[in-house]
Every structure is written in structure tokens, then in C-alpha cells.
């Protein structure tokens, strides 16, 4: 009986924690081989305020700054 109560309590805590964890914003598509890509992140759908970016260089280096959001543009240029 005590095991069931403890298990039910742990399950309830885990379920509550799963609901509290915020979802991550969706990331841009993957950069194609032999390309340099830039993803710009904006604070709103109107894209008036840039809040972050992700740069993927031709050598595979990735540079990030700011905050990734759902509002983004993606640019891909051949190396």
C-alpha cells in the first residue's frame, strides 16, 4: 500500500514538472553541405526587432547570439 502511494506521488510530481517546462522554439532547417547559412530571429511576426541570429559557416563553425524564437528568416548561400 505504501509503495503505491509513493509511486503515485512520484508520478504526480513528474507529470506536473512536465507541464511546467516551457517548449523550445522551433529551429530553422538544416544548412546544406557546401553552403553558409544565416537564421535571423525576431521578437514578433512583423519582424521589426531582431533578437538573435545563428550563423553556420562553410567550414561547419556555428555562431549563436541572442534568443531563438518562432519568428525567423533563413538564408542560404553557396560557399
SEDO-268453 format. One line per field, with one value per residue: x, y, z of N, C-alpha, C in turn; chain; residue number from 1. Coordinates in steps of 0.02 Angstrom, whole numbers, plus 50000, padded with zeros to 5 digits. Example, Ala and Ser with C-alpha at 12.3 -4.5 7.8 and 13.67 -1.06 7.14 Angstrom:
SEDO-268453
n_x c(50660 50642)
n_y c(49716 49888)
n_z c(50390 50354)
ca_x c(50615 50684)
ca_y c(49775 49947)
ca_z c(50390 50357)
c_x c(50660 50645)
c_y c(49835 50002)
c_z c(50390 50394)
chain c(A A)
resi c(1 2)
***
This chain:
SEDO-268453
n_x c(50041 50096 50196 50123 50065 50179 50231 50125 50130 50258 50239 50140 50213 50312 50230 50176 50292 50327 50229 50261 50383 50443 50411 50533 50582 50550 50680 50774 50781 50903 51068 51127 51254 51407 51367 51340 51247 51121 51017 50895 50822 50669 50570 50434 50297 50296 50426 50505 50598 50752 50809 50904 51026 51089 51233 51303 51448 51548 51646 51588 51579 51482 51396 51313 51198 51099 50921 50835 50684 50513 50488 50565 50690 50772 50924 51022 51178 51287 51452)
n_y c(49940 50063 50076 50095 50219 50301 50284 50337 50469 50510 50497 50594 50711 50707 50718 50846 50923 50903 50976 51106 51139 51245 51249 51230 51348 51324 51269 51329 51259 51133 51175 51159 51049 51124 51254 51418 51474 51580 51616 51723 51786 51851 51963 51968 51929 52025 52054 52161 52184 52122 51987 51891 51779 51648 51587 51487 51432 51395 51302 51228 51286 51356 51497 51580 51702 51798 51767 51624 51617 51586 51663 51688 51706 51626 51609 51551 51527 51480 51414)
n_z c(50000 50041 49946 49828 49855 49866 49736 49660 49705 49662 49524 49503 49534 49434 49320 49339 49333 49200 49136 49171 49114 48990 48813 48684 48558 48384 48277 48135 47969 47921 47869 47705 47638 47593 47596 47665 47799 47870 48003 48057 48203 48264 48368 48346 48232 48132 48110 48159 48259 48283 48378 48390 48313 48205 48139 48015 47957 47808 47843 47940 48064 48195 48251 48378 48440 48553 48570 48520 48427 48374 48265 48121 47990 47854 47771 47638 47565 47433 47458)
ca_x c(50000 50140 50230 50076 50058 50242 50234 50075 50155 50313 50210 50107 50264 50342 50181 50171 50354 50324 50185 50290 50440 50422 50432 50586 50560 50571 50741 50771 50802 50975 51107 51151 51327 51437 51332 51343 51178 51106 50948 50883 50764 50635 50526 50363 50285 50309 50499 50528 50651 50792 50829 50957 51045 51130 51275 51336 51499 51564 51688 51549 51575 51416 51398 51246 51191 51030 50870 50797 50611 50475 50485 50632 50703 50829 50959 51074 51220 51340 51521)
ca_y c(50000 50121 50080 50125 50290 50334 50284 50386 50536 50525 50505 50660 50763 50706 50745 50918 50952 50902 51030 51170 51152 51279 51219 51264 51371 51282 51293 51333 51197 51121 51206 51109 51042 51169 51318 51458 51491 51626 51618 51783 51778 51914 51962 51962 51908 52081 52055 52230 52187 52061 51970 51841 51752 51588 51586 51424 51445 51341 51252 51193 51325 51384 51553 51599 51757 51817 51719 51594 51622 51555 51710 51686 51702 51582 51624 51502 51549 51431 51435)
ca_z c(50000 50044 49882 49780 49872 49847 49663 49636 49720 49615 49458 49502 49532 49367 49272 49350 49308 49127 49113 49187 49071 48928 48749 48647 48493 48327 48245 48062 47935 47920 47816 47656 47632 47544 47599 47726 47814 47924 48027 48098 48247 48278 48427 48327 48163 48087 48102 48169 48309 48283 48446 48389 48248 48203 48079 48001 47907 47761 47875 47991 48126 48210 48297 48401 48487 48566 48589 48465 48433 48320 48209 48093 47918 47841 47709 47622 47509 47418 47478)
c_x c(50044 50176 50186 50070 50121 50247 50186 50099 50211 50288 50177 50157 50297 50294 50175 50234 50354 50280 50215 50347 50417 50449 50487 50558 50586 50632 50732 50794 50879 51007 51134 51227 51353 51403 51346 51272 51172 51032 50942 50819 50736 50587 50453 50358 50299 50384 50527 50588 50689 50818 50883 50972 51086 51167 51308 51384 51512 51605 51652 51545 51506 51424 51327 51250 51117 50985 50835 50722 50578 50474 50555 50632 50767 50858 51016 51112 51274 51408 51563)
c_y c(50063 50130 50113 50200 50329 50338 50335 50457 50556 50536 50573 50716 50765 50734 50820 50952 50954 50957 51099 51188 51184 51244 51261 51291 51326 51312 51291 51267 51192 51154 51151 51107 51089 51237 51352 51482 51539 51622 51679 51771 51846 51906 51953 51943 51963 52089 52125 52234 52121 52048 51916 51818 51689 51588 51518 51436 51385 51286 51213 51230 51355 51438 51573 51661 51771 51759 51690 51600 51586 51598 51716 51689 51661 51600 51575 51525 51496 51459 51449)
c_z c(50000 49978 49830 49792 49851 49771 49634 49648 49674 49545 49451 49497 49463 49315 49278 49323 49231 49100 49123 49140 49005 48866 48717 48581 48437 48294 48169 48033 47935 47859 47770 47655 47579 47543 47665 47738 47873 47940 48072 48138 48266 48337 48409 48253 48112 48073 48108 48216 48308 48354 48449 48319 48258 48136 48073 47943 47863 47792 47931 48058 48134 48263 48314 48444 48496 48584 48528 48478 48375 48257 48180 48017 47910 47773 47699 47560 47496 47438 47418)
chain c(A A A A A A A A A A A A A A A A A A A A A A A A A A A A A A A A A A A A A A A A A A A A A A A A A A A A A A A A A A A A A A A A A A A A A A A A A A A A A A A)
resi c(1 2 3 4 5 6 7 8 9 10 11 12 13 14 15 16 17 18 19 20 21 22 23 24 25 26 27 28 29 30 31 32 33 34 35 36 37 38 39 40 41 42 43 44 45 46 47 48 49 50 51 52 53 54 55 56 57 58 59 60 61 62 63 64 65 66 67 68 69 70 71 72 73 74 75 76 77 78 79)
***
